[in-house]
Amino acid sequence: MHRQPLRKLMTSALAAGALAAGCVALLPATAQARGTAGAAQGAGGVTAEQADFSAASARYHVPVPVLLAVAYQESQWASHTGQYNTSGGFGPMDLTDVTAAMVSGGGTGAAGRAALGTFTADPALHTLTAAAKLSGLPAARLRDDTAGNILGGAALLASYEKALTGGTSADPADWYGAVARYSGSPDRKAAASFADGVFARVRDGARLTTPEGQRVALAADGSVRPATGQLAALRLKADDTTAAECPVDLDCQFLPADPSNYQAANRPTDGMKVRYIVIHDTESSYQSAIDSFQAPGNGDAANYVMRSSDGAVTQMVPDKDVAFQAGNYWFNMHSIGIEHEGFAAHGATWYTRTQYQNTADLVTYLAARYGIPLDRQHIIGHDNVPGPLEGYVAGMHWDPGPYWDWSSFMSLLGAPVDGGPHGVGAVGSAVTITPSFAANEQTVDVCPADDPTGDTTTCTDQTQASNFLYVRTAASATAPLVADPALHPGASAGTDDISDWGDTVSQGQQFVVAGVSGDWTAIWYSGQKVWFYNPGGVNTTPACGVRIVGAAGGAAVSVYGEGYPQPSEYPAGLSPSTEDPLTAYSIPAGQSYVSTAAPVSTDDFFSSSDTLVTGAGQLYTIQYDHRLVLVNASDVSVHTR
């Protein structure tokens, strides 16, 4: 999921240090910036931001259309005062200053890893610093003041033009190479794509009101013919000729993500197993997702992107490499991510039959290639990936959302989740959650922050066919929804927000039966006994031959979001990653959960030396609540039922 906020949980997540799910994280403002709603207008209705572009153009001799078009391509002229975006960029010119704290969350999910600075060493991730030196303005002003940010961006763009041509031409057409360099990409195709987008904006023009209330306009000029031949002088990396790793009959191309958005590896030859496939949605258009993954410093890129209309595929990170896509570095190490053009709040209208079929073909191919089991503990949504550490749980993504038809999709894989008669077994047995998608209409509350399309203008109840069931504290429709202890600490009830994954179970997930009362079934879930409506067992299918994992020795069992070795198991010269339990959760004595696979070894990866460190510890993956977690094999008892 690209640029997807988690409403009502952002404040607590950011306080814990998380860069949540494409959210904009707040930074302390050191200056009062211009560009807020209702800002003063000058003569002729020109707002302050429009005047700022003119002033910066005059100072650094950057043609106004070029400066406006670059800023539009980067931010659509939004200032986001005192904030950085998902690229670690500030202001309308998207000047980057990416820190280790930023990459600890987001798609990188590097929380707990030592030497986070290695993720942020690329100069392209620090254009704000370069712009501050060129403009003579304090870095704080470039972060927090709209006018300062535009001046800094203009200074940087002018420096690129002077280095390329020896001057600052008044003709916009002569700035193609400088604009391509401003993209920050070392890849020729990606840099050209950015520059082409900028000059398409110069040609077509634009006019809009920014989120801060600033009216900004760029007049169309179809006469500009950019000097595309300048691209050769930048000596960028040649176009990647890597063949896409796809079934032969799939419409599939390869376009490389920026190297800062993934890590080079050699999976599985280097011993790093690929165990999971993660299903995402983009929260943007197909092309926007591709452009974002090709931009430096985003900190995220999936291996594949699927188009909605025709199921066309673009691979962006080779399978052998570690794509920053799941928000959890350990799961990134062991997974392949597939983004789907679409918006979670509108999922049923975006997830087309062709997209489902082509994704199924791709997943079947990948699963066979890497030995990935076709079940819902290995073919998962981004909303099933655990937070790597306690402070990151609340900020984890919730895509592909309630409208991805898991039952139909798993059937396309040849692994239907409801392969037997519906019903409920005895207490202590396992069940698979199998409501009919079409007949399972659920109501969620959707607010503007949940829907980046802008179609939702006020919080609205939405009832649609869905993949989930609500879980409650008692066997009654009036009982409170379960309050997840990490999402709603101390609360007595969860919510029906579309983004609140903490009180839902979805198609294909498996749990241990904890009780039956009339039309209601209880299961063990996030350390609690919870209930869901299941008249006559219509929403479940008994699961046979699964591993039942419970606390051993009568003590509560700690659960983890990642699986690193013990510090003593790292070779000299390699810094151990942090491995802490998710303290809001545990498996109390007497509870049990489902694991569909044998335990795996703890491990950690160091790209700089292409080293995989493997520990002696063994971990089970279990379906704990809506998300998976890991438990130490030595802490649990296991039996098959």
C-alpha positions in Angstrom: 0.0 0.0 0.0 1.5 3.3 -1.1 0.8 6.5 0.9 -2.0 5.0 3.0 -2.7 6.6 6.4 -4.0 4.9 9.4 -6.6 7.2 10.8 -6.8 8.0 14.5 -3.7 6.0 15.2 -1.1 8.3 13.6 -0.4 10.3 16.7 0.5 7.4 18.9 2.4 5.6 16.2 4.6 8.6 15.5 5.2 9.2 19.2 6.6 5.7 19.2 8.9 6.6 16.3 7.0 4.9 13.4 6.8 6.3 9.9 3.4 4.8 9.3 2.0 3.3 6.1 2.8 6.2 3.8 1.6 8.7 6.4 3.1 12.0 6.8 5.1 12.2 10.0 5.2 15.4 12.0 8.5 17.1 12.8 9.0 19.9 15.3 8.6 23.2 13.4 11.5 25.6 13.9 10.0 28.4 11.9 6.5 29.6 11.1 6.1 29.0 7.4 3.9 30.7 4.9 1.5 28.7 2.8 -1.3 28.0 5.3 -5.0 28.1 4.3 -6.3 31.6 3.8 -2.8 33.1 3.2 -2.8 36.6 1.9 -3.2 37.2 -1.8 -1.3 39.8 -3.7 -2.5 42.0 -6.5 -4.6 40.2 -9.1 -5.3 37.3 -6.8 -1.8 35.9 -6.9 -1.2 34.0 -3.7 2.1 34.0 -1.8 3.3 30.7 -3.1 2.9 31.7 -6.8 4.9 34.8 -6.0 7.5 32.7 -4.3 8.1 30.7 -7.5 8.5 34.0 -9.4 11.0 35.3 -6.9 13.1 32.2 -6.9 13.0 32.1 -10.7 14.4 35.7 -10.8 17.0 35.0 -8.2 18.5 31.9 -9.8 17.5 32.4 -13.4 15.4 29.2 -13.7 12.5 29.7 -16.1 9.3 29.9 -14.2 7.6 27.2 -16.2 10.4 24.8 -15.4 10.4 25.6 -11.7 6.7 25.3 -11.5 6.6 22.0 -13.4 9.3 20.4 -11.3 7.5 21.3 -8.1 4.2 20.1 -9.6 5.8 16.7 -10.5 7.3 16.4 -7.0 4.4 17.6 -4.8 1.6 19.1 -6.8 2.8 22.4 -5.1 1.8 21.2 -1.6 3.9 22.6 1.2 3.0 20.3 4.1 4.6 22.7 6.5 6.9 21.1 9.1 6.4 17.6 7.6 8.2 15.2 5.4 6.6 13.0 2.9 7.0 9.3 2.3 10.1 10.0 0.3 11.8 11.8 3.2 11.3 15.0 1.2 10.2 18.5 2.4 8.1 21.2 0.8 6.9 21.8 -2.7 10.4 21.1 -4.2 10.7 17.7 -2.3 14.1 18.5 -0.9 15.3 15.3 0.8 16.9 14.8 4.1 16.4 11.2 4.9 17.4 10.1 8.4 17.9 6.7 10.0 14.6 7.2 12.0 12.7 7.6 8.7 13.8 4.3 7.3 13.1 2.4 10.6 9.5 2.5 9.5 7.8 2.7 6.2 8.4 0.0 3.6 12.0 -0.4 4.7 10.8 -1.6 8.1 14.3 -1.5 9.5 13.3 -1.0 13.1 15.8 -2.6 15.5 18.5 -3.0 12.9 22.0 -1.7 13.7 23.8 0.9 11.6 20.7 2.3 10.0 22.9 5.0 8.5 23.9 2.5 5.8 20.3 2.9 4.4 20.7 6.6 4.1 24.2 7.2 2.7 23.2 8.1 -0.9 23.7 11.8 -1.6 20.4 11.8 -3.5 18.7 11.4 -0.1 20.2 14.6 1.2 19.4 17.2 -1.5 18.2 19.6 1.2 21.7 19.8 2.6 23.1 20.6 -0.8 20.4 23.2 -1.5 21.1 24.9 1.9 24.8 25.3 1.0 24.0 26.6 -2.5 21.4 29.1 -1.3 23.0 30.1 1.9 19.8 29.5 3.8 19.6 27.5 7.0 18.5 23.9 6.5 15.6 24.6 9.0 14.2 27.2 6.7 14.3 24.9 3.7 12.3 22.3 5.7 9.7 24.6 7.3 9.3 27.7 5.1 7.6 27.5 1.7 9.5 30.4 0.2 12.8 29.1 1.5 12.1 25.6 0.2 11.4 27.0 -3.3 14.6 29.1 -3.2 16.6 26.1 -2.3 15.1 24.0 -5.0 15.7 26.7 -7.6 19.4 27.0 -6.4 19.9 23.2 -6.8 18.3 23.1 -10.2 20.4 26.1 -11.4 23.5 24.3 -10.2 22.7 21.3 -12.3 22.1 23.4 -15.3 25.4 25.3 -14.9 27.3 22.0 -14.5 25.7 20.7 -17.7 25.6 23.7 -20.0 27.8 26.3 -18.4 25.0 28.8 -17.8 21.3 29.3 -17.1 19.4 29.5 -20.3 16.2 31.5 -20.5 14.7 28.9 -22.8 12.8 26.1 -20.9 13.8 23.6 -23.6 17.4 23.8 -22.5 16.7 22.5 -19.0 15.9 18.9 -19.8 19.2 17.5 -18.6 19.1 19.5 -15.3 15.5 18.3 -14.7 16.5 14.7 -15.3 19.3 15.1 -12.8 16.9 16.7 -10.3 15.0 13.3 -10.3 18.0 11.9 -8.3 17.9 8.6 -10.1 21.1 7.0 -11.4 19.0 5.1 -14.0 18.7 6.7 -17.4 15.2 5.4 -18.0 13.9 6.6 -14.7 15.5 10.0 -15.0 14.1 10.4 -18.5 10.7 9.4 -17.2 10.8 12.1 -14.6 12.0 14.8 -17.1 9.3 13.7 -19.6 6.7 14.1 -17.0 7.9 17.6 -16.1 7.9 18.8 -19.7 4.5 17.2 -20.3 3.3 19.5 -17.5 5.0 22.5 -19.2 3.2 21.6 -22.4 -0.2 21.0 -20.8 -0.2 23.5 -17.9 -1.9 23.1 -14.6 -4.0 25.1 -12.1 -5.0 24.0 -8.6 -5.5 25.1 -5.0 -3.1 23.4 -2.7 -4.1 21.8 0.6 -2.8 25.0 2.3 -5.3 27.1 0.3 -2.7 28.5 -2.2 -3.9 29.0 -5.8 -1.0 28.2 -8.1 -1.1 28.2 -11.9 1.2 27.1 -14.8 0.2 28.4 -18.2 0.3 25.8 -21.0 3.0 26.1 -23.6 2.9 23.6 -26.4 5.8 25.2 -28.2 8.5 23.9 -25.9 10.6 21.1 -27.4 13.0 19.8 -24.7 16.6 19.1 -25.5 16.4 15.4 -24.7 19.8 14.8 -26.1 21.2 16.3 -22.9 20.5 13.1 -21.1 23.6 11.4 -22.6 25.8 14.0 -20.9 24.6 12.9 -17.4 26.3 9.5 -17.9 23.5 7.7 -16.1 23.3 3.9 -15.8 22.2 2.3 -19.0 18.7 1.1 -19.4 18.3 -2.2 -17.5 17.9 -5.2 -19.7 17.0 -7.5 -16.9 14.3 -9.9 -18.1 11.1 -9.9 -16.0 10.6 -13.0 -13.9 7.1 -13.9 -14.9 5.1 -16.7 -16.6 5.8 -16.6 -20.3 2.2 -15.8 -21.2 1.9 -12.8 -18.9 2.2 -9.2 -20.1 5.3 -8.4 -18.1 8.1 -5.8 -18.3 11.0 -4.9 -16.1 11.7 -1.4 -15.0 14.2 -1.0 -12.1 13.3 0.6 -8.8 15.8 3.1 -7.5 18.7 1.2 -5.7 17.9 3.0 -2.4 14.5 1.3 -2.3 15.8 -2.2 -2.0 18.9 -4.2 -1.1 21.0 -6.4 -3.4 21.0 -10.0 -2.3 21.2 -13.4 -3.9 18.1 -15.2 -2.6 17.7 -18.2 -2.2 21.3 -19.1 -3.3 22.8 -17.2 -0.3 20.6 -19.2 2.1 17.9 -16.6 2.5 14.6 -18.4 1.9 11.6 -16.8 0.2 8.6 -18.0 2.3 5.9 -15.4 1.8 4.2 -13.5 -0.9 2.7 -10.2 0.3 -0.4 -8.7 -1.5 -0.5 -4.9 -1.4 -2.5 -2.1 -3.1 -0.9 1.1 -4.4 -3.3 3.8 -3.1 -2.4 5.5 -6.3 -2.4 4.9 -10.1 -0.3 2.2 -11.7 2.1 4.8 -13.2 2.3 6.8 -10.0 3.4 3.7 -8.1 6.1 2.9 -10.7 7.3 6.5 -10.7 7.5 6.5 -6.9 9.5 3.3 -6.7 11.9 4.7 -9.3 12.4 7.8 -7.2 15.3 7.8 -4.7 14.7 7.9 -1.0 11.1 6.6 -0.9 12.3 3.8 1.3 9.9 1.4 -0.4 9.5 -0.6 -3.6 7.6 -3.8 -4.3 8.9 -6.5 -6.5 5.9 -6.3 -8.8 3.1 -3.8 -9.7 -0.1 -5.0 -11.3 -2.3 -2.8 -13.4 -6.1 -2.8 -12.7 -7.6 -2.5 -16.2 -5.7 -5.3 -18.0 -3.5 -7.0 -15.4 -0.3 -5.9 -17.0 2.7 -6.4 -14.8 5.8 -4.3 -14.1 8.6 -6.0 -12.2 10.7 -3.5 -10.3 13.0 -5.5 -8.0 14.5 -8.8 -9.0 13.2 -11.7 -6.9 16.8 -12.4 -5.6 16.9 -8.9 -4.0 15.2 -7.6 -0.8 12.5 -5.2 -1.7 11.5 -2.7 1.0 7.8 -3.3 0.8 6.3 -4.9 4.0 7.3 -2.5 6.8 9.2 -5.3 8.5 12.8 -6.0 7.5 12.7 -9.6 8.6 9.6 -10.3 6.5 11.1 -8.3 3.6 14.1 -10.7 3.8 11.7 -13.6 3.3 9.0 -12.3 1.0 8.1 -11.0 -2.5 5.7 -8.1 -2.6 3.1 -7.6 -5.3 1.4 -4.1 -5.5 -2.0 -3.8 -7.1 -3.3 -0.6 -8.7 -6.2 0.3 -6.5 -7.5 2.0 -3.3 -8.5 -0.1 -0.3 -11.6 1.9 0.4 -12.8 1.3 -3.2 -11.3 -2.2 -3.5 -14.1 -4.1 -5.2 -14.2 -1.6 -8.1 -10.4 -1.7 -8.6 -9.6 -5.3 -8.1 -10.7 -6.6 -11.5 -11.1 -10.2 -12.6 -8.2 -9.9 -15.0 -6.0 -8.5 -12.2 -7.0 -11.4 -9.9 -6.3 -14.0 -12.7 -2.9 -12.5 -13.7 -1.9 -12.2 -10.0 -2.8 -15.8 -9.5 -0.7 -16.9 -12.5 2.2 -14.9 -11.1 1.8 -16.2 -7.5 1.5 -19.8 -8.8 4.7 -19.3 -10.7 6.6 -17.8 -7.8 5.3 -20.3 -5.3 6.5 -23.2 -7.5 9.8 -21.5 -8.1 10.6 -20.9 -4.4 8.7 -23.6 -2.7 6.1 -21.3 -1.0 3.1 -23.1 0.5 -0.2 -22.0 -0.9 -2.0 -21.1 2.3 -3.0 -18.0 4.1 0.1 -18.0 6.4 2.3 -17.7 3.4 0.1 -15.9 0.8 -0.7 -12.9 2.9 -1.9 -9.3 2.8 0.2 -6.4 3.9 -2.4 -6.2 6.7 -1.2 -9.6 8.0 2.5 -8.6 8.4 3.3 -7.9 12.1 4.9 -4.8 13.4 8.7 -5.4 13.8 8.8 -3.9 17.3 6.2 -2.7 19.8 6.2 0.9 18.7 5.5 0.1 15.1 2.4 -2.1 15.5 -0.2 0.7 15.4 1.3 2.2 12.2 1.3 -1.0 10.1 -0.6 -0.9 6.8 -4.0 -2.4 6.3 -4.1 -3.0 2.6 -5.3 -4.7 0.4 -8.3 -4.1 2.8 -11.7 -5.7 3.3 -12.6 -5.9 -0.4 -9.9 -8.2 -1.6 -11.7 -11.5 -2.3 -9.3 -14.0 -0.6 -11.6 -17.0 -1.1 -11.8 -16.5 -4.8 -8.1 -15.7 -5.1 -7.0 -18.8 -3.3 -9.3 -20.9 -5.5 -7.5 -19.4 -8.5 -4.3 -20.7 -7.0 -5.7 -24.2 -6.8 -5.8 -23.9 -3.0 -9.4 -23.1 -1.9 -9.8 -22.1 1.7 -13.2 -23.8 2.0 -12.3 -27.2 0.5 -14.8 -29.1 2.7 -18.2 -28.7 4.3 -18.9 -25.7 6.5 -19.2 -26.2 10.2 -17.4 -26.0 13.6 -15.5 -28.7 15.3 -15.0 -29.4 19.0 -13.3 -27.0 21.4 -9.6 -27.3 20.8 -9.9 -28.1 17.1 -9.1 -25.6 14.3 -11.4 -23.8 11.9 -10.7 -21.8 8.7 -12.6 -18.5 8.3 -14.7 -19.1 5.2 -17.6 -16.6 4.8 -18.9 -16.2 1.2 -17.6 -13.0 -0.1 -20.7 -12.0 -2.0 -23.1 -12.8 0.8 -20.9 -11.4 3.6 -21.9 -7.7 3.7 -20.2 -5.8 6.4 -20.4 -2.1 7.4 -17.3 0.0 8.0 -16.8 3.7 8.7 -14.8 5.4 5.9 -13.4 8.9 6.5 -11.5 11.3 4.2 -8.1 10.2 5.6 -8.9 6.6 4.5 -9.5 7.5 0.8 -6.8 9.4 -1.0 -8.9 9.6 -4.2 -10.8 12.5 -2.5 -14.2 10.9 -3.2 -14.9 10.6 0.5 -15.5 14.1 1.9 -17.0 13.2 5.2 -17.0 10.1 7.5 -19.5 7.7 6.0 -20.8 4.2 6.8 -20.2 1.9 3.9 -21.8 -1.5 3.5 -20.4 -3.9 0.9 -19.5 -7.5 0.2 -16.4 -8.1 2.3 -13.7 -10.7 3.2 -13.9 -10.3 7.0 -16.0 -10.9 10.1 -16.0 -8.7 13.2 -14.9 -10.3 16.5 -16.6 -9.3 19.8 -16.0 -9.6 23.5 -19.1 -11.9 24.0 -21.6 -14.0 22.1 -23.9 -11.1 21.2 -24.4 -8.6 18.4 -24.5 -5.8 21.0 -21.2 -6.9 22.7 -18.3 -4.5 22.2 -15.9 -5.1 19.3 -12.6 -6.4 20.6 -10.0 -3.7 21.4 -6.6 -4.6 20.2 -4.2 -3.9 23.1 -1.6 -2.3 20.7 -4.1 -0.3 18.7 -6.3 0.8 21.6 -4.4 0.4 24.8 -6.6 0.5 27.8 -9.8 0.8 25.7 -12.9 -1.3 26.3 -13.9 -1.6 22.7 -12.5 -1.5 19.2 -14.0 0.5 16.3 -15.7 -0.2 12.9 -13.2 2.1 11.1 -12.1 0.5 7.8 -8.5 0.9 9.0 -9.1 -0.9 12.3 -7.8 -4.4 11.6 -7.6 -5.2 15.3 -11.2 -6.6 15.6 -11.5 -8.7 12.4 -10.7 -12.1 11.0 -10.6 -12.7 7.3 -11.0 -15.4 4.7 -8.6 -18.2 4.9 -7.2 -17.4 8.3 -7.2 -20.3 10.8 -7.8 -20.3 14.6 -8.4 -22.7 17.4 -12.0 -23.1 18.7 -12.4 -21.8 22.2 -16.2 -22.2 22.6 -19.6 -22.3 21.0 -22.8 -20.5 22.2 -25.8 -20.7 19.9 -25.1 -18.9 16.7 -21.7 -17.7 18.0 -18.2 -19.3 17.8 -15.3 -18.3 20.1 -11.6 -18.5 19.1 -8.3 -17.7 20.8 -7.3 -14.3 19.3 -4.5 -11.8 20.4 -4.4 -13.4 23.8 -8.2 -13.1 24.3 -11.2 -15.3 23.9 -13.3 -13.5 21.2 -16.6 -14.3 19.5 -17.9 -14.0 15.9 -21.4 -14.7 14.4 -21.4 -18.1 12.8 -24.9 -19.5 12.6 -24.8 -23.2 11.8 -21.1 -22.9 11.0 -21.9 -21.0 7.8 -18.7 -18.9 8.1 -16.2 -21.6 9.0 -14.8 -24.8 7.7 -13.1 -27.4 10.1 -9.4 -27.5 9.5 -7.7 -30.9 9.7 -4.0 -31.8 10.0 -2.8 -28.4 11.3 -0.2 -27.7 14.0 -1.7 -26.4 17.2 0.8 -24.3 19.1 0.2 -23.6 22.8 2.1 -22.4 25.9 4.5 -25.0 27.3 4.9 -25.4 31.0 2.0 -23.3 32.1 3.7 -19.9 31.5 2.7 -17.2 29.1 4.6 -17.2 25.8 6.2 -14.0 24.3 5.5 -13.3 20.7 7.7 -11.4 18.2 7.4 -9.5 15.0 10.8 -10.5 13.6 13.2 -13.3 14.0 16.8 -12.3 14.5 19.6 -14.4 16.1 20.9 -13.8 19.6 23.6 -11.1 19.8 26.3 -13.7 20.7 25.6 -15.5 17.4 26.8 -12.6 15.2 30.3 -12.8 13.8 32.8 -10.1 14.8 32.3 -6.9 12.8 28.5 -7.3 12.3 26.2 -5.4 14.7 23.3 -7.5 16.1 19.8 -6.4 15.3 17.4 -5.8 18.2 15.0 -8.7 19.0 12.4 -7.6 21.5 9.0 -9.2 22.2 5.7 -7.4 21.4 4.9 -6.7 25.0 1.3 -5.8 24.3 0.7 -9.4 23.3 1.4 -12.9 24.6 0.0 -16.4 24.5 -1.5 -17.0 28.0 -1.5 -20.4 29.5 -4.4 -22.5 28.2 -4.6 -20.7 24.8 -3.5 -22.2 21.5 -3.0 -21.0 17.9 -2.5 -22.4 14.4 0.8 -22.8 12.6 0.8 -24.3 9.1 4.5 -24.9 8.7 7.5 -26.4 10.5 9.7 -23.9 12.5 12.4 -21.9 10.7 15.8 -20.6 11.9 16.4 -17.1 13.1 18.5 -15.1 10.7 19.7 -11.7 9.6 21.2 -10.3 6.4 24.0 -7.8 5.7 24.0 -6.6 2.2 27.3 -4.8 2.4 29.1 -8.2 2.7 26.4 -10.4 1.3 26.3 -12.2 4.6 23.4 -14.2 6.0 23.8 -14.8 9.8 21.8 -17.9 10.9 21.1 -18.5 14.6 20.3 -21.7 16.5 16.8 -20.5 17.5 13.8 -21.9 15.8 10.6 -20.0 15.2 7.0 -20.9 14.4 4.8 -18.5 12.4 1.3 -18.5 13.9 -2.0 -16.8 13.1 -2.3 -14.7 16.2 -5.0 -12.1 15.4 -5.5 -10.4 12.1 -1.8 -10.5 11.8 0.9 -13.2 12.0 3.5 -13.3 14.8 6.5 -15.4 15.6 7.1 -17.6 18.7 10.2 -19.4 19.8 9.8 -23.2 19.3 11.4 -23.8 22.7 8.6 -21.9 24.4 5.7 -23.8 23.0 4.1 -27.2 22.8 2.9 -28.5 19.4 0.6 -31.1 18.3 -1.2 -31.9 15.1 -5.0 -32.1 15.0 
